[in-house]
């Protein structure tokens, strides 16, 4: 395996206008995606965030410290060429939404789920005329196709950059409704993330904390917040 790593070769990263959007110049050189496409983003704020990431690199480039740039690369190289397939894949989460699958016991957990999750389902039904019905247990229960079609249509109206942010807002919590609530600012993203962990928190109360699981959950929590920020950067 090669030990080659990309070295820093520029003095200054700058956000500049480019085509119908914005990009970053490393000195006078425009950046490109890993797929060699021009990395044109929709907003100046996103380009500025990427420029800060590039300027923060030291002798060697560490992509793990460049989340906005990585997400923008995904929007161009991965989401744009298969937009419809990505949107349809994410829409499927509405049919198996975490918030719809409830415990049938113990009574305390049943009550907690209803108190925490019912308001979001009601909001989804009222705001988008897309009711999703909760069920007890883990067996699959089909939702109304009219509701699923309306929620699917919301994704197809997004830009590739918005859909890139929406990807993790839906897949990380396993809930279309939580992702939708995040982009409509129904609650702080960290609060919404905690709603997705209600069952895990209950299990911790019964059996104690699993440090490894908590570390993994923290990584996902941070990724959820980044997706929220990236979605908003695509619209500023």
C-alpha positions as CSV (number, residue, x, y, z in Angstrom):
1,X,0.0,0.0,0.0
2,X,1.3,3.4,-0.9
3,X,2.4,5.8,1.9
4,X,1.8,8.8,-0.3
5,X,-0.1,11.7,1.2
6,X,-1.2,14.9,-0.4
7,X,1.0,17.8,0.8
8,X,0.0,21.4,1.3
9,X,1.2,23.4,-1.7
10,X,-0.8,26.6,-1.4
11,X,-0.5,29.8,0.6
12,X,-4.1,30.9,0.8
13,X,-7.5,29.3,0.3
14,X,-10.2,31.7,-1.0
15,X,-13.9,31.4,-1.7
16,X,-14.7,32.8,-5.1
17,X,-17.6,33.0,-7.5
18,X,-17.6,30.3,-10.2
19,X,-20.2,29.6,-12.9
20,X,-23.6,29.6,-11.2
21,X,-22.2,29.2,-7.7
22,X,-19.0,29.3,-5.7
23,X,-15.8,27.4,-5.4
24,X,-12.5,27.6,-3.5
25,X,-9.2,28.6,-5.1
26,X,-5.9,27.4,-3.6
27,X,-3.9,30.4,-4.5
28,X,-5.2,30.7,-8.2
29,X,-6.0,27.0,-8.6
30,X,-9.7,25.9,-8.3
31,X,-10.3,22.7,-6.3
32,X,-11.9,19.6,-7.9
33,X,-13.7,16.6,-6.5
34,X,-12.0,13.2,-6.2
35,X,-13.9,12.4,-9.5
36,X,-12.1,15.4,-11.1
37,X,-15.2,17.5,-11.5
38,X,-15.1,21.2,-10.7
39,X,-16.3,21.6,-7.1
40,X,-19.0,24.2,-7.5
41,X,-21.2,24.7,-4.5
42,X,-24.5,26.7,-4.3
43,X,-23.7,29.3,-1.6
44,X,-20.9,31.6,-0.7
45,X,-21.3,30.5,2.9
46,X,-20.5,26.9,2.0
47,X,-17.5,27.9,-0.1
48,X,-16.2,30.0,2.8
49,X,-16.6,27.0,5.2
50,X,-14.6,24.9,2.7
51,X,-11.9,27.6,2.4
52,X,-11.5,27.6,6.2
53,X,-11.1,23.8,6.1
54,X,-8.4,24.0,3.5
55,X,-6.6,26.9,5.2
56,X,-6.6,24.9,8.5
57,X,-4.6,22.0,6.9
58,X,-0.9,21.9,7.8
59,X,1.9,20.0,6.1
60,X,-0.3,17.1,5.1
61,X,-4.0,17.1,4.1
62,X,-6.3,15.2,6.5
63,X,-9.7,14.7,4.8
64,X,-11.2,13.7,8.2
65,X,-10.8,17.3,9.3
66,X,-12.7,18.6,6.2
67,X,-16.3,17.6,6.7
68,X,-17.9,20.3,4.5
69,X,-15.5,19.6,1.6
70,X,-16.2,15.9,1.9
71,X,-19.9,16.3,1.9
72,X,-19.7,18.7,-1.1
73,X,-17.6,16.2,-2.9
74,X,-20.3,13.6,-2.3
75,X,-23.0,16.0,-3.5
76,X,-21.2,16.4,-6.9
77,X,-19.7,13.0,-7.4
78,X,-22.3,10.7,-5.9
79,X,-25.7,12.3,-5.4
80,X,-26.0,14.4,-8.5
81,X,-25.5,11.6,-11.0
82,X,-28.0,9.3,-9.2
83,X,-30.3,11.9,-7.6
84,X,-33.6,10.0,-8.2
85,X,-32.3,6.7,-6.8
86,X,-30.9,8.4,-3.7
87,X,-34.2,10.3,-3.1
88,X,-36.2,7.1,-3.6
89,X,-34.0,5.2,-1.2
90,X,-34.3,7.8,1.5
91,X,-38.1,8.0,1.0
92,X,-38.3,4.3,1.9
93,X,-37.4,5.2,5.5
94,X,-40.9,6.8,5.8
95,X,-42.4,3.4,5.4
96,X,-40.4,1.9,8.3
97,X,-39.9,5.1,10.4
98,X,-38.4,4.5,13.8
99,X,-41.1,6.7,15.4
100,X,-43.8,4.3,14.2
101,X,-42.5,1.1,15.7
102,X,-43.4,1.0,19.4
103,X,-42.8,-1.3,22.3
104,X,-45.8,-3.2,23.6
105,X,-44.2,-3.4,27.1
106,X,-43.1,-2.3,29.6
107,X,-45.7,0.3,30.2
108,X,-43.1,3.0,31.2
109,X,-41.3,2.7,27.8
110,X,-44.6,2.6,25.9
111,X,-45.6,5.9,27.6
112,X,-42.2,7.5,27.0
113,X,-42.4,6.7,23.3
114,X,-45.9,8.1,23.0
115,X,-44.9,11.3,24.8
116,X,-41.8,11.9,22.8
117,X,-42.7,10.7,19.3
118,X,-46.5,11.3,19.0
119,X,-46.0,15.1,18.6
120,X,-43.7,14.7,15.7
121,X,-46.0,12.3,13.9
122,X,-48.9,14.7,14.5
123,X,-46.8,17.5,13.1
124,X,-45.9,15.5,10.0
125,X,-49.6,14.6,9.5
126,X,-50.8,18.2,9.9
127,X,-48.0,20.0,8.1
128,X,-47.7,17.7,5.1
129,X,-51.0,15.9,5.1
130,X,-48.9,12.7,5.4
131,X,-50.1,10.7,8.4
132,X,-47.9,7.8,9.5
133,X,-49.5,5.3,11.9
134,X,-47.6,3.9,14.9
135,X,-47.8,0.1,15.6
136,X,-46.8,-2.1,18.5
137,X,-44.0,-4.6,18.0
138,X,-41.4,-5.0,15.2
139,X,-43.5,-6.7,12.5
140,X,-43.7,-4.6,9.4
141,X,-46.9,-2.6,8.9
142,X,-47.5,-0.8,5.6
143,X,-48.2,2.9,5.7
144,X,-50.7,4.7,3.5
145,X,-49.3,5.1,0.0
146,X,-50.7,8.6,-0.3
147,X,-48.6,9.6,2.7
148,X,-45.5,8.0,1.4
149,X,-45.9,9.6,-2.0
150,X,-46.2,13.1,-0.5
151,X,-43.1,12.6,1.6
152,X,-41.2,11.2,-1.3
153,X,-42.1,14.2,-3.4
154,X,-40.5,16.5,-0.8
155,X,-37.1,14.9,-1.4
156,X,-37.4,15.2,-5.2
157,X,-37.8,19.0,-4.9
158,X,-34.4,19.3,-3.1
159,X,-31.1,20.2,-4.7
160,X,-28.3,17.6,-4.7
161,X,-26.6,19.5,-1.8
162,X,-29.8,19.6,0.3
163,X,-30.3,15.9,-0.4
164,X,-26.8,15.1,0.7
165,X,-27.4,16.7,4.1
166,X,-30.8,15.0,4.3
167,X,-29.2,11.6,3.7
168,X,-27.6,11.5,7.1
169,X,-30.4,13.4,8.8
170,X,-32.7,10.4,7.9
171,X,-30.4,7.4,7.9
172,X,-28.5,8.1,11.1
173,X,-31.6,8.2,13.4
174,X,-33.5,5.8,11.1
175,X,-36.4,8.2,10.9
176,X,-37.7,10.2,7.9
177,X,-39.8,12.3,10.3
178,X,-36.8,13.2,12.5
179,X,-34.9,14.3,9.4
180,X,-37.8,16.3,8.2
181,X,-38.2,17.9,11.6
182,X,-34.5,18.9,11.7
183,X,-34.7,20.9,8.4
184,X,-37.9,22.6,9.5
185,X,-36.3,23.5,12.9
186,X,-38.9,21.8,15.0
187,X,-36.3,21.3,17.7
188,X,-32.6,21.7,18.3
189,X,-30.8,19.0,16.3
190,X,-29.2,17.5,19.4
191,X,-32.7,17.2,20.9
192,X,-34.0,15.5,17.9
193,X,-31.0,13.1,18.0
194,X,-31.8,12.2,21.6
195,X,-35.4,11.4,20.5
196,X,-33.9,8.7,18.2
197,X,-32.1,7.2,21.2
198,X,-35.0,6.9,23.5
199,X,-35.0,3.1,23.5
200,X,-31.3,3.0,24.1
201,X,-31.5,5.4,27.0
202,X,-34.2,3.3,28.6
203,X,-32.0,0.2,28.3
204,X,-29.1,2.1,29.9
205,X,-31.4,2.8,32.9
206,X,-32.1,-0.9,33.2
207,X,-28.7,-2.4,32.5
208,X,-26.1,0.3,32.7
209,X,-24.0,2.3,30.3
210,X,-22.0,0.6,27.5
211,X,-19.0,2.9,26.9
212,X,-18.2,1.5,23.4
213,X,-21.8,2.0,22.3
214,X,-21.8,5.5,23.7
215,X,-18.7,6.4,21.8
216,X,-20.2,5.1,18.6
217,X,-23.4,7.1,19.3
218,X,-21.4,10.2,19.9
219,X,-19.8,9.9,16.5
220,X,-23.2,9.5,14.9
221,X,-24.5,12.5,16.9
222,X,-21.8,14.7,15.6
223,X,-22.4,13.4,12.0
224,X,-26.1,14.2,12.5
225,X,-25.2,17.8,13.5
226,X,-22.8,18.2,10.6
227,X,-25.6,17.0,8.2
228,X,-27.9,19.6,9.7
229,X,-25.3,22.3,9.3
230,X,-24.4,21.2,5.7
231,X,-28.1,21.3,4.7
232,X,-28.4,24.9,6.0
233,X,-25.1,25.9,4.3
234,X,-26.6,24.8,1.0
235,X,-29.4,27.3,1.4
236,X,-27.8,30.4,3.0
